[in-house]
Amino acid sequence: LLSWLHMAITLGSISAVLLGFAGAGAGDQAAPSRGERGAHMVGMLLLPVSIMFIGYALLTFRWRGKQIHLRVNGAFHDPVGPVVLGAILMLSLCSVFVIFLLEGVAIKL
């Protein structure tokens, strides 16, 4: 549970920072730059993924608590949920890569 919530907090923080920086120049009347548009798209992409992680952690916590309360004998693990969340995270990170390739944002080292 805590590892899923930690991942959700990390993704949510990254997305909030990106959205904050993308809207930092909102007071200006100039059109947003390509980097700002890319940061906004990435922030909006990662925010729902973070919410999915939080929802999964909550549902798993409640399901396991119910199983313990009912004293059910058996496994308390979910073989499908982590695979689905991992695939969604991989898809979103690949999308972030594609967005930055299409936006042409240069990475300066």
C-alpha positions in Angstrom: 0.0 0.0 0.0 2.6 2.5 1.0 4.7 1.9 -2.1 1.7 2.5 -4.4 0.9 5.7 -2.5 4.5 6.8 -2.6 4.5 6.3 -6.4 1.2 8.2 -6.7 2.6 11.1 -4.6 5.7 11.2 -6.7 3.8 11.2 -10.0 1.3 13.7 -8.7 4.1 16.1 -7.5 5.9 15.9 -10.9 2.6 16.6 -12.7 1.7 19.5 -10.4 5.2 21.0 -10.9 5.0 20.6 -14.7 1.5 22.2 -14.7 2.8 25.0 -12.5 5.8 25.8 -14.7 3.7 25.5 -17.9 1.3 28.1 -16.5 4.0 30.3 -15.0 3.9 32.6 -18.0 0.1 32.8 -18.2 0.1 36.5 -17.3 1.9 37.2 -20.5 -0.2 37.7 -23.6 2.4 35.9 -25.8 1.6 32.5 -27.1 3.1 29.6 -25.0 6.3 28.2 -26.2 6.7 24.6 -27.4 8.3 23.7 -24.1 5.4 25.1 -22.1 2.9 23.2 -24.2 4.9 20.0 -23.8 5.2 20.5 -20.1 1.4 21.1 -19.9 0.6 18.0 -21.9 2.9 15.8 -19.8 1.5 17.2 -16.6 -2.1 16.5 -17.8 -1.0 13.0 -18.8 0.6 12.0 -15.5 -2.1 13.4 -13.3 -4.7 10.8 -14.1 -2.1 8.1 -13.8 -1.3 9.3 -10.3 -5.0 9.2 -9.4 -5.3 5.6 -10.7 -2.4 4.6 -8.4 -4.2 6.2 -5.5 -7.5 4.5 -6.4 -5.7 1.1 -6.7 -4.0 1.5 -3.3 -7.3 2.5 -1.7 -9.2 -0.4 -3.2 -6.5 -2.9 -2.3 -6.4 -1.6 1.2 -10.2 -1.9 1.7 -10.3 -5.4 0.0 -7.5 -6.8 2.2 -9.1 -5.3 5.3 -12.4 -7.0 4.4 -10.6 -10.3 3.8 -8.9 -10.0 7.2 -12.1 -9.0 9.0 -14.0 -12.0 7.5 -11.0 -14.2 8.4 -10.8 -15.7 4.9 -8.1 -18.3 4.3 -6.2 -17.7 1.1 -4.0 -15.4 -0.8 -4.1 -11.7 -0.2 -2.3 -10.7 -3.3 -3.6 -9.3 -6.6 -1.8 -10.8 -9.6 -3.5 -8.5 -12.2 -3.5 -5.0 -10.7 0.2 -4.3 -10.5 0.7 -5.6 -14.0 -2.0 -3.3 -15.3 -0.7 -0.3 -13.4 2.8 -1.0 -14.6 1.7 -1.2 -18.2 -0.2 2.1 -17.8 2.8 3.7 -16.3 5.1 2.4 -19.1 2.6 3.7 -21.7 2.4 7.1 -20.1 6.2 7.4 -19.9 6.6 6.3 -23.5 4.0 9.0 -24.4 6.0 11.6 -22.5 9.1 10.6 -24.6 7.1 10.9 -27.8 5.6 14.2 -26.8 9.1 15.7 -26.1 10.3 14.3 -29.4 7.4 15.8 -31.3 7.7 19.2 -29.5 11.4 19.3 -30.3 12.4 20.3 -26.8 16.2 20.0 -26.5 17.7 18.5 -23.4 20.8 20.4 -22.3 23.4 18.5 -20.4 
